[in-house]
């Protein structure tokens, strides 16, 4: 039987492991990968984001995925959170638009207003 101290230690170790995996990044990009997102092209969108970040040598960005966000008509959905700023949600993002988001929003800090659905 585990004691309360054992459980606290396990929790602390799990939190440390998550921090190592996630890292302290300047930007977090999340792509909605529910079935509606995948059907709309979210895999290609995510691939383009990863490719563009790699081509530019950008290493302080975490790219992750989530399930359905409930905005199926806006898929593929991409959320960009830059440290110290509000999250920006972009809708109907294909590979070309994803590359533009990397160039303008992630690299230069300018929100791409043409694609914004929420801030």
C-alpha positions in Angstrom: 0.0 0.0 0.0 1.3 3.4 -1.0 1.5 6.2 1.5 0.5 9.8 0.9 4.2 10.7 0.6 4.8 8.0 -2.0 1.9 9.3 -4.1 3.2 12.9 -3.8 6.6 11.7 -5.0 5.1 9.9 -8.0 3.1 13.0 -8.9 6.2 15.2 -8.7 8.1 12.8 -10.9 5.3 12.7 -13.5 5.2 16.5 -13.6 9.0 16.7 -14.1 8.7 14.1 -16.9 6.0 16.1 -18.6 8.1 19.3 -18.5 11.0 17.6 -20.1 8.8 16.2 -22.9 7.0 19.5 -23.5 9.9 21.8 -22.8 9.8 25.5 -22.1 9.0 26.8 -25.5 8.3 30.3 -26.8 5.4 29.2 -29.0 2.8 26.4 -28.8 1.0 25.4 -32.0 -2.0 23.0 -31.7 -3.6 21.4 -34.7 -7.2 20.0 -34.3 -7.0 16.3 -35.4 -10.5 15.0 -34.8 -12.1 13.0 -37.6 -13.5 16.2 -39.1 -10.1 17.9 -39.1 -8.4 14.9 -40.6 -11.0 14.7 -43.3 -10.5 18.4 -44.1 -6.7 18.0 -44.4 -5.3 18.5 -40.9 -2.5 16.0 -41.5 -1.2 17.9 -44.4 -1.5 21.2 -42.4 0.5 19.7 -39.6 3.1 18.3 -42.0 3.5 21.8 -43.6 3.9 23.4 -40.2 6.6 21.0 -39.1 8.3 21.2 -42.5 8.4 25.0 -42.5 9.7 25.2 -38.9 12.4 22.7 -39.8 13.4 24.5 -42.9 13.8 27.7 -40.9 15.7 26.0 -38.1 13.1 27.1 -35.6 13.4 25.0 -32.4 11.6 26.9 -29.8 8.1 25.9 -31.0 6.1 22.9 -29.7 3.6 21.5 -32.3 1.0 19.3 -30.8 -2.4 18.0 -31.7 -5.8 17.8 -30.0 -9.2 16.3 -30.8 -12.2 18.0 -32.2 -12.7 21.6 -31.1 -16.4 21.7 -32.1 -15.9 24.0 -35.1 -16.1 21.5 -37.9 -17.0 24.0 -40.5 -13.6 25.8 -39.8 -11.4 22.7 -40.1 -8.4 22.4 -40.3 -8.0 24.5 -37.2 -4.7 25.7 -35.9 -4.1 27.5 -32.6 -1.0 29.6 -32.0 0.0 30.7 -28.5 3.1 32.9 -28.1 4.4 33.2 -24.6 2.8 36.3 -23.0 0.1 36.6 -25.7 -3.4 35.4 -26.1 -4.1 32.3 -28.2 -5.1 33.0 -31.8 -7.3 30.4 -33.6 -7.0 30.1 -37.3 -9.6 28.3 -39.5 -9.6 26.5 -42.8 -5.8 26.2 -42.8 -4.2 24.3 -45.7 -0.5 23.7 -46.2 0.2 27.1 -47.9 -1.7 29.0 -45.2 0.2 27.1 -42.5 3.5 28.2 -44.0 2.3 31.8 -44.0 1.4 31.5 -40.3 4.9 30.3 -39.6 6.5 33.2 -41.5 4.2 36.0 -40.3 2.9 35.0 -36.9 5.5 32.7 -35.4 8.6 34.3 -36.9 7.6 38.0 -37.1 4.9 38.2 -34.5 2.2 39.5 -36.8 -1.2 37.8 -36.6 -2.5 36.7 -40.0 -5.9 38.4 -39.8 -7.2 36.8 -43.0 -7.5 33.4 -41.3 -8.4 34.4 -37.7 -11.6 32.9 -36.3 -11.0 33.8 -32.5 -8.5 35.5 -30.3 
